[in-house]
Amino acid sequence: MQNKQDSRYKYTSCTAVVGSMTWAMRAQNALAEHAIPSTVVKTEEGRGLRGCVYGVAYACSYDANVRAILEAAKISVREWNRPT
């Protein structure tokens, strides 16, 4: 028997690159307070950033809310990544 994934749970993932693991965790906590699921991710590279760069991945359908929440929480986002 094959295990098929339910397509209802698939979503396009956007990323807010914040820099350090600490800021990524703060961003994740801020989003969780507003019931927005997110995951801390290590990004491959940030524009002009060296070392380990982290961010939070979330469903693109929450994009406007995520931007407002992170701005209100005074979390500086270095880069917004949206799939093409």
Secondary structure as the mmCIF struct_conf table of DSSP 4:
data_model
#
loop_
_struct_conf.conf_type_id
_struct_conf.id
_struct_conf.beg_label_comp_id
_struct_conf.beg_label_asym_id
_struct_conf.beg_label_seq_id
_struct_conf.end_label_comp_id
_struct_conf.end_label_asym_id
_struct_conf.end_label_seq_id
HELX_LH_PP_P HELX_LH_PP_P1 LYS A 4 ASP A 6
HELX_RH_3T_P HELX_RH_3T_P1 SER A 7 TYR A 9
HELX_LH_PP_P HELX_LH_PP_P2 THR A 12 THR A 12
STRN STRN1 SER A 13 GLY A 19
BEND BEND1 SER A 20 SER A 20
HELX_RH_AL_P HELX_RH_AL_P1 MET A 21 GLU A 33
TURN_TY1_P TURN_TY1_P1 HIS A 34 ALA A 35
STRN STRN2 SER A 38 THR A 43
BEND BEND2 GLU A 44 GLU A 44
STRN STRN3 GLY A 46 GLY A 46
TURN_TY1_P TURN_TY1_P2 ARG A 47 GLY A 48
STRN STRN4 LEU A 49 LEU A 49
BEND BEND3 GLY A 51 GLY A 51
STRN STRN5 VAL A 53 ALA A 59
HELX_RH_3T_P HELX_RH_3T_P2 CYS A 60 TYR A 62
HELX_RH_AL_P HELX_RH_AL_P2 ASP A 63 ALA A 72
TURN_TY1_P TURN_TY1_P3 ALA A 73 LYS A 74
HELX_LH_PP_P HELX_LH_PP_P3 ILE A 75 VAL A 77
BEND BEND4 ARG A 78 ARG A 78
STRN STRN6 GLU A 79 ASN A 81
#
